[in-house]
Amino acid sequence: MELADVGLIGLAVMGENLALNMESKGYKVAVYNRSAPGEEGVVDRFVNGRGKDKKFIGSNNIQAFVNSIRAPRKIMMMVKAGSPVDELISQLVPFLSPGDVIIDGGNSDFNDTERRVKEVEQKGFYFIGSGISGGEEGALNGPSIMPGGSAKAWPLVQELLQSIAAKLEDGTPCCQWIGNGGAGHFVKMVHNGIEYGDMQLIAEAYSLLRAGKESDNAQLATVFDNWNKGDLDSFLIEITANILRFKQADGTYLVDSILDVAGQKGTGKWSAMAAMDQNDPLTLVTEAVYARMLSGLQSERQKASALYPGQGEEVAKLTTNDIRDALYASKIISYAQGFSLMSRASASYKWNLNYGAIAQIWRKGCIIRSAFLGKITEAYQHNPDLENLLFDPFFKQKIENSQSAWRKVVSAAFASGVAIPAMASALSYFDGLRTLNSSANLIQAQRDYFGAHTYERTDSPRGQFFHTDWTGKGGSTHSGNYNV
């Protein structure tokens, strides 16, 4: 029997479509699916269904699957994050040969990937944690791929991963090596966090338009169509227009029948937690996560709506251009925060991330693909050491052009009682970042007053700490200096 070029485990939506993608690029693919009792036959259904008459080798036990792949083996796992990944690794290891590569293509926690890289390498194999974005369509036709982990494995899988990835207009694959350890999954996590932010911002723009003059779904769809022809050109804006005009069999709009309770699978929350670990204010994504949580409090929202009815009329005074500009300015903040988080994590974990390359990888295939990302690539090509996207001349000009409308929109929403947590937090972050003399001096004084936590002075070098006996009864004893 001719051996397969690559193996894939997990024939759910993403795995099945990635397998078809690989086969369409000329690879012979071995497939295997772990089946719970009552779920047997997944491999046979795929091989005899969508995979019929194609170059697939189906196996119903893991040893036969591994033996059907040419060494050094390249095996991609598309399974649920967490313990299922560890369990599958332990099942694979007894049948592998030195130099074989395991690729985790799911949405794993980057901390788990850091650990798995070390554990698998100690056994003589390689491990890659690769973020893959693009959903069902991207998996089949070309996703954005973010591999990281065992650096020595990259030459073994580069051709495979870049061949199945989305391509830019010049043929550049949306797949480049990200870095060691958990770098690939960290970048995918931030991608998903930014995705949370983008979706929340679009939902807030929809809310403002709906509360104002554009209450008809067909009109709303036209607004988003028009926005998609300018600076906001993106996959998420495009599908928003498609969603708004989609009708059910009875002629009513489907979106109006969808319950306003948003789900989440954890990567947005992970992004917020990672930002806290890095002392980086990822405020917009965090608010997007909280907004999904708040949407889940449906019964409480129903009660609060009855107790506190009514909205003002200020939102009706906004133009669609005002809302567009506020959305765009807030989007800049979201990406500025996301890239800031990656920068701090890169320094902490010594990943040496290439931010221009990351923005380029995200330009096609992934959920947040947009024209906007091309400008981010250019910003980092111009200045690889850029501290914050807000310091780039292009984005500085865009913020200046949008700032008046942005403030007008946030003010009108507050006056009208329309919740826009992401747009408002973006503006607060911007104002906080540009505040030369903040009120944090008072907070430090309070901390020293009640807890002797010390403070630094404006007339002394950074790193020199002082304590004051504010009441005359505390003496000179003070606590140590540290930040979590």
N, C-alpha and C positions, 0 to 999 in steps of 0.2 A: 504493500500500500504506500502511495506517495504521502509523505508527511506534510503537515500543515506548516505554514509560515508563521502563524500567530494563533494564540488561543484566547478565547473570550468566555468568561464565566458570568452568567446573569442575563437571562433573556427576557427581561421586562422591556418597557418601551425604549429606554436609552440604549441598553445593551443590544437589543435586537437590531436597532437601526445602525448602531456603530458596526456591528458585524456585517450588515449589508453594505455599508460604506467601505469597509476594508476589502470585501470581496470585489466590489465594483472597481477598486484600484488595482486589481490583479493579484491580490493575496488569497492564498488558500487558508481558510479559517476553521480551526477546531472550536466547537461550541459545547458548552456544558452548563447545566442549570441545577442548582441545589433545589430539590423539591420536598416540600412538606407532605405528610400523608394526605392523599387525596388530590395532590397536585402533580402526580407523575405524568409523563408524556409531553412535557413542555418542549424538550429537545426534538422529539420526533415530529411534533406538530410544526415546529419552525422549519426543520429540514425538509419536510414534505409539503410545507405551505409556502411562505414567502421565500424560503431558501431553495425551493425545488429547482433541480437542474442547474444549480450553482455550485461553486467550489467550497462546499462545507463538509466537515467531518463531524458528525454528531456522536457524543458519548454519553452514556448514562451512569458511569462511575468515574471517579476522579483519577484513578490510576490509568485507565484506558485513555482518558482525555490527555493527561500529561504525556503519555507515551506516543500519542499521535502527532506531537509537535516536534519540529526540527530543532536541535540544539545549536547555539544557545537559545533556550526557549524564551519567548516573550509572551507573557500571560497577563491579560487585562481583566481585572475584576470590576464588575458593575453591580455591586450589592449595597445594601443598606449600611450606612456608617455605623461605627461602634463595634460591639462585640462580634457581629457577623463577619467583619473583616479579619479580626484576629483568629476566629475559628477557622476561616477558610485558609488563611496562611498556614496554620498548624496542620491542616489536611493536605496542603500542597507539598510542604517541605520534605516529607519522607520520599517523595518521588522525583524531586528536582536534582539537577546536576550542577556542579560549581559553575558560576558565571551566568546562570539563568536569571531572568528579570521578571519580577512581579510588579505590575502596574495597578495601583488603586485609582480608578477613574471616578469614584463616587465623591460625595461632599463630606469627606472626613475632616474631623478636627485636626488642625495643623499640629497640635501637641501630640496627638496619637501618631501622626506621620513621622514626627521627629523621633519618637521612640521606636517605631517599626523599622525605620531606615537602619538604626543601629543594631537592632535585634536580628534582622534578616542578613545584614552584612556579616555579622559574627558567625553566621551559619554557612558563609561562603557564597551567598547569592546577592543580588542587587534589588533594591526597592525604589520605586518611583511613586510619589503621590502627585497625581495630576488632576488639576481642576479642569473640568470640561463644561463649557456653556454653549447653549444654543437650543436646548429643548429637543423635542422629537424631530423637528425639521432640520435643525442644525446637526444633530447626530447622524442623520441620513445623508445630508448634502454637504456638510462641512462645518464643524463647530469651531469655536475658539478653544485652544488647548494650552494649559499652563502647567508643564511638567517641572517637578523638582524632586530632589532626593539624592540618590547615589550618582554622583557626577560621572563615574566611569560607565554607567549604563546609558548615558545619553547617545554616544555614537552607535550603540546597538539598536536604539529605538527611534532615532531622529528621522530616518527616511520614512518609516511607517507612520509616525505621528504627523509629520509635516505633509505627507501625501493625503491623509484623510481630513486635514484641517481646512477651514475656509481660506480663500486666497484674496489678497488685495488686487486692485486693477492691474498692477504690474507683475502679478504672480507671486508676490511675497506671501509665504504661509503665515496664517495667524496662529503660530505655534513656535515659540522659542524657549530655550532653556531658561528657567527662572532663577534657580539657585539650589543650594544644598538643603538637606533636612526637610523641614515642612514648608519651605518657601512657596512651592507651587500651590499647595492647599491654602496657605495664608492669603496669597494673592487672589485666589478664587473666592475665599471668604469675603475679602474686601470688595471684590466685584459684586458679590451678592448683596452686601451691605449697601453699596451704591445703588444697586437695583431696587432695594427696598425704598431708598430715598427718592429715586426717580419716579417710582410708581406712586408714592405718597404725594409728591409734588404735583404730578399730573392729576391725581384724584382731587387735590385741593383746588387746582385750576378749574376742574370740572364742577366742583362744588360752588365756586365763586360765579362761574358763568351761569349755572343753573339757578342760583339765588338772585342773579341780576336779570339781564334782559334776554339771555339766550336759553329759554326753558325747553324749546323743542329739540328733540334728539337729532333730527335731520340738520337743524341749524348748528347744533353743537358739533356734529360730525364734520360739517363744512369748515368750522373754525379750526378744528384740529388738522384737517386736510391742508388748509392754508398755512398753518404753523409748520407743517412738515415740509414745506417748500422753502423754508428759510433757515435761520440759525438753529431752530429746534428740530431739524431733520433727524429722525431717529426711528428705530423699530418700534419702540413703545408708543410714540406719538402716532405712528402709522396704524398700529393695531387698535389704538383707542378710537380712532375715527371709524374703523371697520366694526368694532364692537357696538358703537353708538347707533349705527344705522342697521344693525342686524335685527330682522323681524322674525317672530314666531309664525306658525302656520295660521294663527288667527289675525295676523296683521299688526299685532302689538309688538313693541320693542322688548327684546329679551332682557336687556340690562335692567329695565324697570321691574322685572320679576325676580331678580337675583337678590337674595338676602344680604344685607349690608354687614356681614360678619366676615372679616378677613382672616384666613389661615396663615400659618407660617411653620417652617420646618427647622428653624434654629440658626441658620447662618447669619441672619441679621442680628440676633441676640449675641452670637459669638463675636461678631464684629464690635459691638458695643462693649462687651466684656474685655476683649483684647485691647481696645482703646483705653479702657480704664487701667489695665495692667501697664500700658505704655505712658500713662499720664498725658494722653492726647485727647483733646475735646472733640469727639466725634458726635457733636450734638444733633445734627440733622438726622443721621441714620438712627440714632437712639430714639429720637422723637417719632420716627417712622415706625419703629418697633412698638413703642408705647401706643401709637395710634391704632395699630392692629389689635393690641391687647384691649384697648378701650372699646373698639368695635365689637369685641366679644362679650361685653357687658350689656347685652341687648335688653334684658329685663330692667336693669338699672337705668339704662338710657330712656326707655319708655316711661318710667316713672318720673325721671328728672324733666323730660320734655313736657309732661303734664303739669309739673310743679312750677316750671320756669318757662312759660311759652313766650313767643314773640321774638321778632328780629327787627332791627332798624332798617333804614332805607339807604344807608351809605353805599352799600355794594352796588346798588342800581346805578350809581353815578360813575362807576368804573367802565372803561372801554375795554374791548378785547385786547387792544394793544397794551394797555396798562397791565393786564393779567399776564399776557405773553412776556413782557419785560420782567415782571416779578418772578415768573417761572424760570426764565433764563438766568437771572442773577442768582436765584436760589440754587439752581443746578450747578453753577460755577462753585458756589460754597460747598456743595455736597462732594464734588470731585476734589476740590482743594483739601477738604478734610480727609477724604479717603487716601489721597496720595501722601498727605502728611503722616497718616498712620503707617503706611507702608515704609516711609522713610525712617521713622523711629524704630519700627520693628527690624528693619534691615540693619540698622546700627546695633541694635541689641543682640541680634542673632548672627551678625556678620555674614549676611546673605549677599551684600553688594548688588542689590536690585537695580535693574536698568529701567527707569520709569518711562522713558520714551518708547522702549520696546514693549512694555506692558500696555501702554495706551494703544500702540499699533496692533497688538494681538487682539485687543477688544474692538477694533474698528469693523470687523466682519465676523459673522457667525454667531456672536454671543447676543444675549438678551439686551444689553445696554449699548449695542452698536449704534453709532451715530456719527454725523459729520463733525460734531463737537470734539470727538477724540483725536481727530487729525490735528487740531489746534494744540491739544495737549502734547502730542508727539513733537510738534514743532517747538513748543516751549522748552521741552527738555533737551531737544537737539541743540537749541540755542544756548541753553545753560543747564548742563547735567546736574549741577549742584543747587538748582533752584529750591529754596526753602519752602516756598508756598506758591501755588498757582496764582494767587492774588498779586504777587510781585512781578509777574510776567507782563510786559507792556500791552499785549493783546487783551488779556483778561482785565487788566486795570482799566483800559479804555471801555470795555464792555460794561464793567461795573459802574463806571462813571455815567455812561449813557443810560443805564437802567435804574440808577439809584432813586431818582425822583418817583418813578412809577412804582417801584418796589415799596417805598415808604407809604405811598398813597394807598396801595393795595392792602398792606398790613394794617394800616390805620382804619381803613374802611371796614375790613373784616372784623376787627375788634369792636368797632362801633356798632356793627350790625349783628354781632353774636355768631359769626360764622367761624368755625374752628379751622385754623390753618397752622397747625403746630410746626410743620416742617419749614414753611416759608418764614414764619415768625422766628424760629430758632436760628435760621440762616442769617436773618438780619441782626439778631442779637449777637451772634458769633462775630459777624463783620464789625459791628460797632464795638464789641469788646476787644477785638484784635487791634483796632485802630485807636483805642483809648490810651493815651500816653501816661496819664496819671489816674489809675483806677482807684476804687474804694477798698481794695484788698489790704491797704495799710490799716484800716479800721479793724478788719477781721484779724490781722496779726496782733493788733493791740488787745483785742478781746481775748484771743487765745493766750496771750502772755498774762493778762489780768487774772483769768480764772484757772489757768493751768500751768503757768510759768513755762510756756512753750518757746519763749524768746522771739526775737525779731531782728531783722537787719535794718540798717539805717541808710538814708540817702546820702549822708556825708561820710560814709565809711566804705571800705572795699567789700564786694560781694563775698560771702562766706564767713564774714565776721558777725557773730551773733551777740545780742544784748538782752538783758532782763531788767525789768524795773519792779521795784517793790511799790506797787500802785497804792496800797492801803496803809503802808508804814508798819504793817504787822507780819509781812511775809518773809522778810529776810532776803538773802541772796541766793538761796537754793533754787535751782531751776531744773527742768527736765532736759533729756537729751534732744539733739537736733536730727530729725530724719523726716523723710516723706515716704508715704506708702507708694 
